Amino acid sequence: MEFEKNGCLLRIFIGENDRAHGRPLYEWLVEEAKRQDLAGATVMRGMMGFGRKSKIHSSRILRLSSDLPVIIEIVDTRDRLERYLESVEGEIGEGLATLEKADVKFYR
């Protein structure tokens, strides 16, 4: 796949306990990105964070959370990412999504 230099980065922030179709939401989101033939996706588990409800989620032993933050990053063109986001938005009950310009240096 040839990739244009002016790409876009989609970040989706959710909780690791969020589910879709009976499985972890982050897995479903990445598999849906693959199904839509997007350029690439990565899932990262956060050590600590909070969202709209201001509840702290942390991996510290004294404040062990069972719902740590998860970030899914997907790179492709803005048009393709906006179509993807429209197709998955209904499955994301709570979270945040951002789109930003990405200068792609290489895609091998």
N, C-alpha and C positions, 0 to 999 in steps of 0.2 A: 504494500500500500504506500503510495506516495503521499507525503504530508506537507501541507503548506506551512511556511514559516510563521505566518500570523495565525496562531492557534488560540484556543481558549481553554481555561481551566475551570471545571465545575467542582466545587467542594460541597459535600453534603454532610452535615453534622447530625448524628442521631445517637441513641443509646444502644449499648450492646444487647440489651434485652428486647429491643423492638423486633417485631415479627411481621412476616408477610407470607401468606400461603403456607402456614404451618412451619416455617423455618426462619432463621435469623434474617432480618431485613437487609443487613449489609451483604449477605451472600446472594440474596435475590437481586439486589441492585447491581452487583457486579456481573452476575450471570445475564441479567437483562441488557447490560451494556455490551457484553460479548455477543449476545444474540442480535443486537442492533449493529454489530460490526464497528463499534467505536474503537479509537486508536489504542486506548489502554486505560486501566483502572488499578488503583491501589487502595487497600484498606489499612488504616492505622488505628490502633487502640490507644486512647489517651490515658495518662496517669491521673489527671485531675481536671475538673471543669465544672461549669454550671451553665444553665440555659435560661429560658424564659421564666421558669418557675423559681429560679434562684436557689435551687437545691444543689448543694455541693456534692459531687461524685468524686471519690478519691480511692486510690489503691493503697493508701497508707493503712498499716495493720490495725491501728486504733480506730480507724474510720472506714472499715472495709465496705466497699460498695459492691453490690451485685449488678450494677448497671453503669459501667464505666463509659465515658464518651468514646464514640467511634467516628472517624472521619474517612469518607470515601472521596478520593480524588480521581477525576476522569478528565483526560485531555483529548480534544478533538477540535473541530471547527465550531464556531458559535452556533450556526444554524443547526448542526447535528445535535449539539448538546441541548439546545432549547427544545428540539423535538423529543429527545430522550426524557428531559425533565417533565415535559407535558405528559408523557406516557406513564411515568412512575409516580408523579406527585400525589395521586390519590392513595397510594400505599403508605405514604409517610405521614403518620398521625401527628407526631411532634418532631421538631427539628428545625434546621436552618439550611438553606442552599444559597451559595454565592457563585457568581460567574465573574471571571476576570480575564483580561488579556494575558496571553502567554506567548512569549517569543520563543518558538521552538528552535533549538540549536541543532539537534539531530534527532532522527527517529529511525533506528536500525533494528 
